[in-house]
């Protein structure tokens, strides 16, 4: 069973009509679709502040509580 606090997803599965309006809620930075971090958590990542927002069944979880640290270059978690 998956840990619901760190669900896997795919940033590219977000509806393009919705995707065009999304920005990082923490810093208003542009989000990248190709973000992954630790344990294969995929989603929308902000290169400006290094947070990744998981996407579950095409729905982005855009809350700071669900965000995980991301390296910002798509290579993995930032520290």
Secondary structure, DSSP 4 states (H G I P E B T S, - for coil): ---GGG----GGGS-HHHHTT---TTT-PPEEEEEEETTTEEEEEETTT-EEEEEETTEE--STTT-EE--SSSSS---
